[in-house]
Amino acid sequence: MTIKIEAAGAVFYLPYYVAEEEGFFADEGLDVELIRERANEETELRFIERPDAVSSFSSFKLFEAGQSQLYNACEWGQLRRSQDSQVSGKVVARRSAVASQAIIVRPDSPYEVPGDLAGVRVGVNFHHGSHYLVLQLLEGFLARTDINLVGIKGKGRFQALRDGDIDAVAVMEPWITVAEKAGYKILTEGHYFGAEIAGDSLTDDEFTKINRAVNRAVDLIRTDIRPYLKHLIATAAAEGEELQPEDFKLGRLRYIHAGPYPEDHFNRTVDWVASWGLIGGENDFVKLVDNTKLLQEA
């Protein structure tokens, strides 16, 4: 049976791409299909003023429709989706990608530091890493009431900034590198963990084999990521931006072995997300997380 995994976003799924390319899934006896394209129903730039105006599953509709068995995203959003899932989706592991996002502005922008963004609209993708990380990055500089986030759907966030539709956005790779190469200013940047969500249709044995293949890929990436930067370069090229391997700051691209999602980390994360009114405060670990799906092997 084919295991379908939503795998849009090369920087988040690079170990999956490498595992597929190097035959590691096949070595585990798995038939895995990586769904690289995410459905986009909107073709024009559209600003969303509040996170409650968009579903936490806005970019992961296939999972809730029963058309995929697994996907990863930022840990904050995944806990919210575990709360919202109607198909028993739960966080089942910490993912292998330690992603980063940066708040960027155009080269001629008057903004120089995060504290300059009081009241300024910052473009994010609500219920995704850019949303939650920007809240964490900015609340160290600004009162919460001065943080003004808007969701951008349709046109990409970097493209919206480039075209003057908005004056600050948060982006991940390869768009951080595209921005740096073009002289854009990075006001602040941070790394963050992510998590995997799966449902009952994915067996414990299948998930363990997937993670074994992914962890083999992580080892290759950590040995030398340069042969696999082609996946990030292709993402930029699809939007008309040209990058070369030497353009990337390799220390920004971090990958670890996937493993259980820690309970102490869960407690801190849920408390913080709840403090912003973005998840129910009554959630507990066993309600949203199931670490038993990843079998512990000797």
Secondary structure in CASP SS format (residue, H / E / C, confidence):
PFRMAT SS
TARGET T0000
AUTHOR 0000-0000-0000
METHOD secondary structure of the structure
MODEL  1
M C 1.00
T E 1.00
I E 1.00
K E 1.00
I E 1.00
E E 1.00
A C 1.00
A C 1.00
G C 1.00
A H 1.00
V H 1.00
F H 1.00
Y H 1.00
L H 1.00
P H 1.00
Y H 1.00
Y H 1.00
V H 1.00
A H 1.00
E H 1.00
E H 1.00
E C 1.00
G C 1.00
F H 1.00
F H 1.00
A H 1.00
D H 1.00
E C 1.00
G C 1.00
L C 1.00
D E 1.00
V E 1.00
E E 1.00
L E 1.00
I E 1.00
R C 1.00
E C 1.00
R C 1.00
A C 1.00
N C 1.00
E C 1.00
E C 1.00
T C 1.00
E C 1.00
L C 1.00
R E 1.00
F E 1.00
I E 1.00
E C 1.00
R C 1.00
P H 1.00
D H 1.00
A H 1.00
V C 1.00
S C 1.00
S C 1.00
F C 1.00
S C 1.00
S C 1.00
F C 1.00
K H 1.00
L H 1.00
F H 1.00
E H 1.00
A C 1.00
G C 1.00
Q C 1.00
S C 1.00
Q C 1.00
L E 1.00
Y E 1.00
N E 1.00
A E 1.00
C E 1.00
E H 1.00
W H 1.00
G H 1.00
Q H 1.00
L H 1.00
R H 1.00
R H 1.00
S H 1.00
Q H 1.00
D H 1.00
S C 1.00
Q C 1.00
V C 1.00
S C 1.00
G C 1.00
K E 1.00
V E 1.00
V E 1.00
A E 1.00
R E 1.00
R C 1.00
S C 1.00
A E 1.00
V E 1.00
A E 1.00
S E 1.00
Q E 1.00
A E 1.00
I E 1.00
I E 1.00
V E 1.00
R C 1.00
P C 1.00
D C 1.00
S C 1.00
P C 1.00
Y C 1.00
E C 1.00
V C 1.00
P H 1.00
G H 1.00
D H 1.00
L H 1.00
A C 1.00
G C 1.00
V C 1.00
R E 1.00
V E 1.00
G E 1.00
V E 1.00
N C 1.00
F C 1.00
H C 1.00
H C 1.00
G H 1.00
S H 1.00
H H 1.00
Y H 1.00
L H 1.00
V H 1.00
L H 1.00
Q H 1.00
L H 1.00
L H 1.00
E C 1.00
G C 1.00
F C 1.00
L C 1.00
A C 1.00
R H 1.00
T H 1.00
D H 1.00
I C 1.00
N E 1.00
L E 1.00
V E 1.00
G E 1.00
I E 1.00
K E 1.00
G C 1.00
K C 1.00
G C 1.00
R H 1.00
F H 1.00
Q H 1.00
A H 1.00
L H 1.00
R H 1.00
D C 1.00
G C 1.00
D C 1.00
I C 1.00
D C 1.00
A C 1.00
V E 1.00
A E 1.00
V E 1.00
M C 1.00
E C 1.00
P C 1.00
W H 1.00
I H 1.00
T H 1.00
V H 1.00
A H 1.00
E H 1.00
K H 1.00
A C 1.00
G C 1.00
Y C 1.00
K E 1.00
I E 1.00
L E 1.00
T E 1.00
E E 1.00
G E 1.00
H E 1.00
Y E 1.00
F C 1.00
G E 1.00
A E 1.00
E E 1.00
I E 1.00
A E 1.00
G C 1.00
D C 1.00
S C 1.00
L C 1.00
T C 1.00
D H 1.00
D H 1.00
E H 1.00
F H 1.00
T H 1.00
K H 1.00
I H 1.00
N H 1.00
R H 1.00
A H 1.00
V H 1.00
N H 1.00
R H 1.00
A H 1.00
V H 1.00
D H 1.00
L H 1.00
I H 1.00
R H 1.00
T H 1.00
D C 1.00
I C 1.00
R H 1.00
P H 1.00
Y H 1.00
L C 1.00
K H 1.00
H H 1.00
L H 1.00
I H 1.00
A H 1.00
T H 1.00
A H 1.00
A H 1.00
A C 1.00
E C 1.00
G C 1.00
E C 1.00
E C 1.00
L C 1.00
Q C 1.00
P H 1.00
E H 1.00
D H 1.00
F C 1.00
K C 1.00
L H 1.00
G H 1.00
R H 1.00
L C 1.00
R E 1.00
Y E 1.00
I C 1.00
H C 1.00
A C 1.00
G E 1.00
P C 1.00
Y C 1.00
P C 1.00
E H 1.00
D H 1.00
H H 1.00
F H 1.00
N H 1.00
R H 1.00
T H 1.00
V H 1.00
D H 1.00
W H 1.00
V H 1.00
A H 1.00
S H 1.00
W C 1.00
G C 1.00
L C 1.00
I C 1.00
G C 1.00
G C 1.00
E C 1.00
N C 1.00
D C 1.00
F H 1.00
V H 1.00
K H 1.00
L H 1.00
V E 1.00
D C 1.00
N H 1.00
T H 1.00
K H 1.00
L C 1.00
L C 1.00
Q C 1.00
E C 1.00
A C 1.00
END
